[in-house]
Amino acid sequence: MGGYTPVTDNEKREMLDKIGASGVSDLFCAIPEEVKIDSLNIPEGKSELEVLCDMERLAAKNKVFASVFRGAGAYHHFIPPLVRSIVAKEEFLTAYTPYQAEISQGLLQGIFEFQTMICELTGMDVSNASVYDGATATAEAVTMCRDKKRTKIILSAALHPMTVATVQTYCGDCEIVTAPVRDGKTDLTALRRLVGEDTACVCVQQPNFYGMIEDADAIGEAVHSAGAKFIMAVNPIAAAILTPPGDCGADIAVGEGQPLGMPLSFGGPYLGFMACTDAMMRKLPGRIVGETLDRNGKRAFVLTMQAREQHIRREKASSNICSNQALCALTASVYLSCMGASGLQKTAELCVSKAHYAAEQLCSVKGFTLKHTGEFFHEFVTVCPVDANILLHQLEERDILGGYRLSEREILWCVTEMNSKEQINALVAAVKEVCLSETDF
Amino acid sequence: MKLIFEKSTQGHACSLLPDSDVGSYRLPQQLLRPSAPRLPQLAEIEIARHFTALAEQVHGVNNGFYPLGSCTMKYNPKINEEVASFPGFTKIHPLQPEESAQGCLEAMYQAQQYLCEITGMDAISLQGAAGAHGEFAGWLLIKAYHHSRGDTGRKKIIVPDSAHGTNPASAAMAGFDVVNIPSDDKGCVDLERLREIAGADTAGLMLTNPNTVGIFDSNILKITEIIHDAGGLVYYDGANLNAVAGIVRPGDMGFDVIHLNLHKTFSTPHGGGGPGAGPVGCKDILTPFLPSPVVSEENGRYFFSDSTASIGRMKSFYGHFLVILRALTYIKVLGATGIRQASEHAVLNANYLKSCLEGVYDVAYQGFCMHEFVLTLERTKKETGVSALDIAKALLDYGMHPPTMYFPLIVHEALMFEPTETESKETLDEAAKILIDIYQLARENPQALHEMPQKTPVSRPDEVAAARNPRLRFNFHA
C-alpha cells in the first residue's frame, strides 16, 4: 500500500491530543453511521514500481504508428524539446490559479504574453487566458453573441462535427441552423439567404473540416450586412500565413490550440483559444490577465475584469468557467517563442507544400481524385476506387495511420511537416498496391 | 521583468525545421496575410532563461505550504507525470481505430470503474474538462431526465448561499432559475426553509458535503429525502471529496449526480489554473443521458459507446485523457486503504491546525471540522483595522501561500484553510507559529501589515486601475 502522507503514529497521537479527540474516528462523528462504509471495493495500493509496470503494460497495448496521415481535429506536429522541459517546471505545473498576484507574477506574465501572441495570430484586439478546447471555445463564442432579439445561430456545415455537437449541447435551447457546403466550402449564396435580422452569429472554420480555405472576407461581409456577429474558428498554424480573422472582419476568433506544442494524447488535454474585438471584451468568458502597477510603481500583472466571472456574479456570470488550460496556454507560448514568426510560417508552408505533393501523388493512383476543386491547407478529401475501410486497414497493417474515413469512398487526409517525402511516397506505393489487389477481385 | 517581446532581437531564432523535400506550393496571394504575426525572435537559450526566470516568480506546491481552502493543494506525485509522458499514450491519435488504442480505452474503463466505486455511482463519463464543465454536464443530465418524463415544469435549482460560485453559474447555463437557500447558524442547510422551498417546480438541489465551511451536514439523509419527495434530484459537488473518499459515498447518501475534480482529490497538478478534469457520475436512472461517448467492455475488448438519449458532447474527443491517466495512477498507488487513510489524515491535519490557531484567531464554526476550516477576522478588523486580506498578504513574506480569502461569502473577513494530508506536523506547527506571530504584529503594529508583502517580486498591485483601464496585451508601439 502506498501513499504520500508524512506521519508517524506518535505524531498522530500528539495531534489527536492537541485536538482533544481520542481517535481519528471521533472527527467523523457528524457522518451518520448507517452510511459509513468499511472499505472500498477496489484493489489495495501498490508500490510505485509495480504501478509503473502496470501502466507500461497498458501503454504497450496501444499502437504508435510509424507515419500518421490523420488529422480531423488533432494534428501531428513537431514539438521543440524545450517546450516539454519548460512546462515540466514544478512551479508552473503545481501552482493554482494565480489569485495571489505577488507570488504568481511568472504565471501571470506568461498568460499576458500568451494573450498577446493569440492577438497577433488572430489579428484581434483582446484574448482571454484560454478555455478547454476548440469546440468549447466555439460554444462559448456563440454564447457571447446570443441576445433576446437575435436567437438564430448559423453554423457552417464545414465545421468540425464535434464542434457542432458541442455547440448543440451548450446552446440546446437555441435555433441552430446549418449553412450548406458547396464544393467543400460554405455556400455563400445559401448563407446570404439564411442570415437575417434574427441571426445572432455565423460560425465558419478556417481552414474548414475538409481542409478547404473559406472565402472568409466575403462571408464576413455577408454576416455583417445582416447585423450578425462573425465567429471564425481558425487553425493556429494556418493562421501564420492565411489572412487573419481580424482582417476578415471577425468579431470573435477561436480555435483549437493543440497544434501549438501539445501531443496527440488520445484527445486531451488540448487548448481552446478565444479572442475578440474591443467592443465585445466585457462579454469574453474566463480568466483574463491585465497589466497594472504595484504600490512602488513597478509593472505588475493581475487577473482582471473579474466582475464578469462566476465567483463574483454567480448565476449572472458570463460563463461558469473557473479552471481553464493555463499550462496548455504556457505550452503554446513556449512553442510560439521557439518557432517565432519565421518558424511558424515555415511550418505552415511545409504543411501546404507536403499536402499538395501528397494529393498530387495520391491522385496519380488510378481511380483516385480530389473531391473538391478549391485551395486547401494541410488536409484534403479524396474519392477512392476501393472501400475506405479496407484501404485504411491495409495501411495500418503497413504501420501507416491513413486519413480519416468520411464515407465508404471518401477519405480526409492530413499531411504536416512530420511527413517526409519518403513517408509520402511509401504511403502512395502502399495505396497503389492495395488498390491493385482490391480491384483485381 | 521584461516581457518576452522586449527581449526579442531581429534575426535571433531556434534551428528547428528542415527545408522542404517536395518543392514548394504557393497559395494565391489574396489568401495570405499581409504581414507576419509579431512573435518574439529569440535563440533557444534566451527562451529557456526567460521562462526559467518566470518560473522563479511562481509559488508552487514544492515551494512551500499551500493551504488554499477548497482547492486541495496536495503534493502531486511524480509517477503521475512519468506515466502521462509515456509515448504509448502521448502519441496516440484520438481517431485511431479502437483496436489500436486498447490500452487507452482500458485505462479509461478502469478509471470509470474505480471512480464509480469511490463515489457510489452506477456510471461515469470522463468528458468533463474541469469541475465547472462537469457541473454543467450534471445539470444537463438532470434536465434531460425530467424532460424525458414529460416533466418540463421543473425550472428551479436550489443552491445554498455557502456554495462555490460555479454552482449557480452552471445551473444558470443549463437554463435553470437559481434559488439561493440561506445556511443556518452552523453553516448547514436550514431544513425548514428547504421544506418550504422544495416543490413541484424543483429540478434539484446542489450540495457540497462537507460544505464550504468545512462542516459535514449531519442532516444529509433528510435533505436528500426532502428533495426526492418533491420529485427533484440531488447533485453532489465532488470538488470536496478529500475528506470523505473511502469513508462515505455520495451515492449512499442519496445523491443522484456528482462531478469530481481530479485535480483536487486525485492529486493531478493544477497547472496554474488547468488543465484539470471533471468527470460526471450518476445513478442508473440518469445513465442513458450521460455525455457521449463512454467506454464499455465486452469479453476483454474495450470500445466507445453512445446512448441515443445522451445529452451529447461536452467537448471534442473524450476528456482530458492525460489527466485521467494521472488520477488512475494515483488511485492504483493508494488503493482502497490508502484512499481512506488520505481522507482521515486530511481531516486530522485540518483539525490540528485549527486547534493550534483557536484562542488566537476566531474560528467561524465550532466543533470538529472536516478537511478544511474557516477563520473570521471580523473582530480583528474592527479592533485593529487589519483585514483578512492583510493577513493573507503578510503570509507571502513568510514563504507560505495564503488560505482562500473572502470565501465562503457567508463568513465575513473569511480565511479558509485546507492543509491536505500530504503536509507533516512540522509544517503545520511552523505555519501556526507564523500565523500567530502575524496576529501579534496586527495588534502591535497594524500599519506594518497594511504594507506587506515587502519581499515578493512586486508589492500589492493596483487591481482597480487594471480593471478600469484594461491593458490586456503588449503594445508594440508604446
Interface residues (C-beta under 8 A of the other chain):
Chain A: M1 G2 G3 Y4 T5 P6 V7 E11 K12 E14 M15 L16 K18 I19 G20 A21 V24 D26 L27 F28 C29 A30 I31 P32 E34 V35 K36 I37 S39 L40 N41 I42 P43 E44 G45 K46 S47 E48 V51 L52 D54 M55 E56 R57 L58 A59 A60 K61 N62 K63 V64 F65 V68 R70 A72 G73 A74 H76 F78 P80 L82 R84 S85 I86 A88 K89 E90 E91 F92 L93 T94 A95 Y96 T97 P98 Y99 Q100 A101 E102 I103 S104 Q105 G106 L107 Q109 G110 F112 E113 Q115 T116 M117 C119 E120 L121 G123 D125 V126 S127 A129 S130 Y132 D133 G134 A135 T136 H160 M162 T163 A165 T166 Q168 T169 Y170 G172 D173 I213 A239 A240 I241 L242 T243 P244 D247 E256 P263 L264 S265 F266 G267 G268 P269 Y270 M281 R287 I288 V289 G290 E291 T292 L293 D294 R295 N296 K298 R299 A300 F301 V302 T304 M305 Q306 A307 E309 Q310 H311 I312 R313 R314 E315 K316 A317 S319 N320 I321 C322 S323 N324 Q325 A326 L327 C328 L330 S333 V334 L336 S337 C338 M339 G340 A341 S342 G343 L344 Q345 K346 T347 E349 L350 V352 S353 K354 A355 H356 Y357 E375 L392 H393 E396 L401 Y404 E417 S420 K421 I424
Chain B: M1 L3 I4 F5 A13 C14 L16 L17 S20 D21 V22 G23 S24 Y25 L27 P28 L31 L32 R33 P34 A36 P37 R38 L39 P40 Q41 L42 E44 I47 A48 H50 F51 T52 A53 L54 A55 E56 Q57 V58 H59 G60 V61 N62 N63 Y66 L68 C71 M73 K74 Y75 N76 P77 I79 E81 E82 V83 S85 F86 P87 G88 F89 T90 K91 I92 H93 P94 L95 Q96 P97 S100 A101 Q102 G103 C104 E106 A107 Q113 Y114 E117 I118 A129 A130 G131 A132 H133 E135 F136 L140 H164 G165 T166 P168 A169 S170 A171 A172 M173 G175 V178 I215 F216 D217 S218 I220 L221 V244 G246 I247 V248 R249 D252 M253 N261 H263 S267 P269 H270 G271 G272 G273 G274 P275 G276 A277 P291 I311 G312 R313 M314 K315 S316 F317 Y318 G319 H320 F321 L322 V323 L325 L328 T329 I331 K332 V333 L334 G335 A336 T337 G338 I339 R340 Q341 A342 E344 H345 V347 L348 N349 N351 Y352 S355 C356 G367 F368 M370 A392 K393 L396 H401 P402 T404 M405 F407 E421 T422 E423 S424 K425 P453 T456 P457 V458 S459 R460 P461 D462 E463 A465 A466 A467 P470 R471 L472 R473 F474
